[in-house]
Amino acid sequence: MGKFFILITCLFGITIVCFAQTKNSSFDSKKDWLINNKDYKAQIINEGNEIILYNGLLQRSFLLSSNLACIDYRNLVTGQQLIRSIEPEASITINTTNYNIGGLSGQKEKAYLKLDWEKQLHANDSDFYFTNYTTTSIDSFVAYTPTTWMPKEFEPGVKKFKGQQIILNFISRIPALKGIKVQVHYNLYDGIPLLCKWVTLENGAESIHLNRVVNEVIGLVEEESAVVGKPEEMKKQHGIYIETNYAFNNSMRYDISDHTTHWDIDPSYTSQVNYNYETPCLLRIYPDKAPGIDLPPNNHFRSVRTFELLMDSYDRTRRGLMIKKMYRTIAPWITQNPIFMHLVSKTDEEVKAAVDQCASTGFEAVILSFGSHLNMEDTSEANIIRWKKLAEYAHQKHILLGGYSLFSSRTISKEDDVIDPKTGKPGGAFFGNAPCYGSKWGLAYRDKIINFYKQTHFDIWENDGPYPGDVCGSTTHPGHKGLDDSQWTQMEIQKGLYQTLSKLGIYINAPDWYFLDGTHKIALGYREVNFSLSREQQIILNRQNIYDGTIEKTPSMGWGFVPLTKYQGGGDEAVLEPLKDHLKDYQQLMFQYFGAGIQACYRGPRLYDSETTKQMVASTITWYNKYRTILNADIIALRRADGRDWDGWMHVDPNGIDKALVVLFNPTNVSITRNITIPIYYTGIKGKLKLYDDREKQKELLVSTDNTIQLEISLPANGYKWFLIRK
């Protein structure tokens, strides 16, 4: 079965091609934006009484009537209409009273929306009403200065943020609110079915208390109907993927870290199938425990940013590729991917020795790991001079220097720790006891970190236990007024620190989801005690972590771990030292990570202990650098490691010279031969391709009509092979 095409000629003269997908259909690679997105340009069109956001992949339209209201939100790839009802553009609660921003009231049938119904709809007197709009180009939300390796397409000087922004202006007729101006912002990006939406508020009136700001409200067509069923039992809207820059949970996954996306019920939708009106079909975006802040006169407020990616498939691989394309579009700094070791040091000489080893093997950075003798919170002149000299030594060798710093998982003092609002005493935080970022100590910690990096010229910051969304009941901390604003203000402090460092060119590893505010890398996702297991177990477990951790993350967004020395227990069978005695396992672990484009934390005092070990490390880095661009391209999973049969993955880049690189492993104790189907669609290749094996011997293969090739592969026992694909 295939697809059929629907041509829609709109009133404003644009012809939209909708691809209505049928079961088991495939996409047309010539029109597929994941393969070639150059023709999909963002446009903002004002036609009569409509404003239309359009880029050939999505369309969102607003009716200009007695107020502005969204009447159309379509995925132009699938033809899916997302809107079933008109809702306000946003809402704000000021001094406990809620006000709608835009929108129209009076729609009686909420299951669908006919466009001639607008004559029956009206604005409410209490609503903020639309006055005018302006447009501008898109820019980055984060000022960043890359100082590490990244793909050429994202290097400095290349324009990365392409699209259009529209700013919708609203004011109130209520006298007490006359000085308040609300702006609803939309970014529409080129080449991807993606919108970003946020709300800003300028207060020219008296001081107000913002109880809540809801920056997105959509009456969405339900994903699933159930006569009897609770919201948590039904599917949410899979036609739209939502991500905001307000996420924390240390889960290494966004969906579990999200604290803003609310799939609410809509009791006014009285014709729904659910008997108790409990279908989750009203999307509202706001932080659960924020803002709760006082806004003085002549101050402004900016809401969370909501990224809305319209999904055109239920296929897990394609959905993952879409999300990864989103990250590359809106946060290109995440493509930086330096090669680093994790040094456990006790002396300055050990730091210099590690720098020398990195320089001689191709490693690009040394990060002083936890347990090392680095203390960034020491502001003494002697400490600053000491580490500045070591940074200078590293830079002379063209090596970056970084360090580890812990924030949350510790107790500072009764005056500075998070106060549990239930008890009025320290405790109740994500990690039990933790400092409050708004305390005197927390604010000083921020300033000390910034000062350390400015003074020493360190290049990398590994921030462990960053602020994880704790609320604080203290009323004496200088950084927040009380419980209501404690989460929001602490988040602002944390994100502000990351943005400041990003502007300075500092590369940031952080175990929480701050990518949209300047961080670069998070863990793949693992259980720490697993690195105390045997090397044989770690080898397979690491490949499972790679498989799971790259479904929705690019290779550069996640780090792995290789304990060169003992880590949290484990016997001799768990560690690689002496390195020369476990060379095969060392090489296997290195190849797995580099073959996935993932940088691991090689934690120990050294990278090599013999000339043979040194040559192995250097040759692995040489291979990685030769294919670095394709190895940093997105991964398509082929088969998850299970220890029973082959496993592996492939990188794909339809716009590169190297279109794909396939990596296959044999975990068994005997050599095996398998006929493996390799999916070629996302390479963009039709017809013939050139295949190079790990000895770089070339042969031509014909891509079948189902966009695959068949490879008969012989894999050595407990070994691996790789293959390069070009057009």
RAFENRA-V654840 format. One record per backbone hydrogen bond with DSSP energy under -0.5 kcal/mol. NH is the residue of the N-H (numbers start at 1). CO is the residue of the C=O. If there is no record, write none. Layout:
BEGIN
{{NH;CO} {NH;CO}}
END
This chain:
BEGIN
{{4;20} {6;18} {8;6} {8;16} {9;7} {10;8} {10;14} {13;10} {16;8} {16;14} {18;6} {18;16} {19;76} {19;77} {20;4} {20;18} {21;19} {22;2} {25;22} {29;27} {31;28} {32;28} {35;32} {36;32} {40;37} {41;39} {43;54} {45;43} {45;52} {47;45} {47;50} {48;46} {50;47} {51;62} {52;45} {53;60} {54;43} {54;52} {55;58} {59;74} {60;53} {61;72} {62;51} {63;69} {64;49} {65;63} {65;67} {69;63} {70;87} {71;61} {71;69} {72;61} {74;59} {75;80} {76;57} {76;74} {77;57} {79;75} {82;73} {82;80} {83;73} {84;219} {85;219} {89;101} {90;101} {91;214} {92;99} {93;212} {94;92} {94;97} {95;93} {95;209} {97;94} {99;92} {101;90} {102;100} {102;128} {103;68} {105;122} {108;106} {110;108} {117;114} {118;115} {119;116} {120;117} {121;118} {122;105} {127;124} {128;100} {129;171} {131;169} {132;169} {134;167} {136;165} {138;163} {144;142} {145;502} {154;151} {155;152} {158;155} {159;157} {162;160} {164;188} {165;136} {166;186} {167;134} {168;166} {168;184} {169;132} {169;167} {170;182} {171;129} {177;174} {178;175} {180;177} {181;179} {181;202} {182;170} {183;200} {184;168} {185;183} {185;198} {186;166} {187;196} {188;164} {188;186} {189;187} {189;194} {190;162} {191;40} {192;189} {194;192} {195;308} {196;187} {197;306} {198;185} {200;183} {201;301} {202;181} {203;201} {203;299} {204;179} {204;202} {208;295} {210;208} {210;293} {211;93} {211;209} {212;93} {214;91} {215;213} {215;285} {216;285} {218;283} {219;85} {220;218} {220;281} {221;82} {233;230} {234;230} {234;231} {238;236} {240;237} {241;309} {243;307} {245;305} {248;257} {257;253} {257;254} {258;254} {259;246} {262;260} {262;284} {263;261} {264;262} {264;282} {269;266} {270;268} {272;269} {275;227} {277;274} {281;264} {281;279} {282;264} {283;218} {283;281} {284;262} {284;282} {285;216} {286;260} {286;284} {288;259} {290;287} {292;210} {293;210} {295;208} {296;294} {298;203} {299;203} {299;296} {301;201} {303;199} {306;197} {307;243} {307;305} {308;195} {308;306} {309;241} {309;307} {310;193} {310;308} {311;239} {311;309} {319;315} {320;316} {321;317} {322;318} {323;319} {324;320} {325;321} {326;322} {327;323} {328;324} {329;325} {330;326} {331;327} {334;331} {335;332} {336;333} {337;149} {340;338} {341;365} {342;602} {343;341} {343;367} {344;604} {345;343} {351;347} {352;348} {353;349} {354;350} {355;351} {356;352} {357;353} {358;354} {359;355} {360;356} {361;357} {361;358} {362;358} {363;358} {364;339} {365;339} {366;400} {367;341} {368;366} {368;402} {369;343} {369;367} {372;369} {378;375} {379;377} {384;380} {385;381} {386;382} {387;383} {388;384} {389;385} {390;386} {391;387} {392;388} {393;389} {394;390} {395;391} {396;392} {397;393} {397;394} {398;395} {399;394} {400;364} {402;366} {403;460} {404;368} {405;462} {407;464} {408;465} {410;408} {417;413} {418;434} {420;418} {420;425} {423;420} {424;420} {425;420} {427;418} {429;432} {432;429} {433;431} {436;416} {439;436} {442;436} {443;439} {444;440} {445;441} {446;442} {447;443} {448;444} {449;445} {450;446} {451;447} {452;448} {453;449} {454;450} {455;451} {456;452} {457;453} {459;401} {460;401} {461;507} {462;403} {463;461} {463;509} {464;405} {464;462} {473;419} {479;438} {480;477} {486;482} {486;483} {487;483} {489;485} {490;486} {491;487} {492;488} {493;489} {494;490} {495;491} {496;492} {497;493} {498;494} {499;495} {500;496} {501;497} {502;498} {503;499} {504;500} {505;502} {506;501} {507;459} {509;461} {509;507} {510;508} {510;521} {511;463} {512;510} {514;512} {517;514} {518;515} {519;514} {520;508} {521;508} {522;557} {524;559} {528;526} {530;527} {531;528} {532;529} {533;530} {535;573} {538;534} {539;535} {540;536} {541;537} {542;538} {543;539} {544;540} {545;541} {546;542} {547;543} {548;544} {549;545} {550;546} {550;547} {551;548} {557;554} {558;555} {559;522} {560;599} {562;601} {564;562} {564;603} {565;603} {567;569} {574;571} {575;571} {575;572} {576;563} {576;564} {577;564} {581;578} {582;578} {582;579} {583;580} {586;582} {587;583} {588;584} {589;585} {590;586} {591;587} {592;588} {593;589} {594;590} {595;591} {596;592} {596;593} {597;594} {598;593} {599;558} {600;598} {601;560} {602;340} {602;600} {603;562} {603;601} {604;342} {604;602} {614;610} {615;611} {616;612} {617;613} {618;614} {619;615} {620;616} {621;617} {622;618} {623;619} {624;620} {625;621} {626;622} {627;623} {628;625} {631;627} {632;628} {632;629} {633;630} {634;652} {636;650} {637;635} {638;648} {639;648} {647;665} {648;639} {649;663} {650;636} {651;661} {652;634} {653;659} {656;653} {659;657} {659;725} {660;725} {661;651} {662;723} {663;649} {664;721} {665;647} {666;719} {672;715} {674;713} {676;674} {676;711} {678;676} {678;709} {679;677} {680;707} {681;707} {683;680} {684;680} {684;681} {685;680} {689;701} {690;726} {691;689} {691;699} {692;724} {693;697} {696;693} {699;691} {701;689} {703;687} {703;701} {704;708} {707;704} {709;678} {711;676} {711;709} {713;674} {713;711} {715;672} {715;713} {718;668} {719;716} {721;664} {723;662} {724;692} {725;660} {726;690} {727;657}}
END
